Amino acid sequence: MTSQPSLRSSSGTIWIIVASLFAAMSLVPLVGIIANGGAAASVALVTATLVVCALIAMVVLRFTLRDGPPRLRALAGCFLGMALVALLGMVVCVMIVWVPLTS
């Protein structure tokens, strides 16, 4: 699994492109939750902020670390962290919204 070209010889740009697309797709429902207000809005705001910060961290890593596997692994780790934060934030938002419906 570690011998993939995206973790060995890539420039890192593909990680930024994929992360930007992921961030855009995950921000659409989060912004909708924020605009709707309610109890889940604060969780959605924190989640959206963390997703954007992870994307900014990836851009900074892309331009500050040397070429090679360490930079690519750091980018992959940031992307996985971004995905985990987005998933957990959305699950918590859904749980907050659904709790009054099930009680």
N, C-alpha and C positions, 0 to 999 in steps of 0.2 A: 504494500500500500504506500510506502514511503518513496517508491521509485517512480512516482508519477511526474511527468514533465512540469506540471503546475507547482510542484514542490522542489524541483531540482534546477530547472534552467529558465524559468519564466522571468520576465522583468518585474512582475508584480502588478502590472497594469490591469490584467484580467481580473485580479482580485478586487481592485478598486471598482471596476465596471460592474461586476456581479454584485458587490456589496452596495453600490449605489442603486442598482435596480431593486435589490431586496429592501433597502431602506425606503425607497419610494413606495413600493407595494405595501410595506408594513405601516407606513405613515398614513396611508389613506384611511383605513378604519380608525386609527388612533386619533387623527384630526377630527373625524366625524364624531367620535365619542367626546372629545374635548368640546367641540362646538355644541353638542347636544346638552352638555352640562350634566348634572346629576352626581351621584356618589362615585361613579367610576372615572369621572373627569380628572381627578387629581392623579390617580394611578396611571391613566393614559398619558397625562402630561409628563410624568416622570419617565415613563417608558419611552415616549417619543424623544425626550431629551437625551436619554442614555443611548438610544439608537443613533441619533445624530452625532453624539460625542464619540461613539465607537467608529463611525465612518470618518470623522475628523482624525481620530487616532490612527486609522489605517493610512490616511493620506500622509500624515506626519511620518509614520514608520516607513512608508514607501520612499520618501525623499531623504530620510536621515540615515537609514541603515545601508550597509554595503550590499551589493548584489550577492546573491547566493541563497542557499537553503535556509540560513537563519532568518533572513528577512522574509522569505516566503512562508516559513513556519509561523512567524509572528503575525503576518497578515492573515493566514488561515485561522490562527487562534483568535484573532480579533473578530473575524467574520463569524466563527462559531459562537463567540461570546455575544455578538450582536443578535444572532438568531435565537440564542437561548433567552436573552433579555426580552426580545420581542414576543416570543412564545409565552413566557411566563407572565409578562404584562398583559397580554391578551386574555390568557386563561383567568387571571385575577379579575380583570374587567368583566368578563362574562360571568364569573361567579358572583361578583358584587351585584350585577344587574339581575341575575336569576334568583338570588336568595329571597327577595320579597315575594316572588312568584310561587316558590315552593313551600313557603311557611304558612 
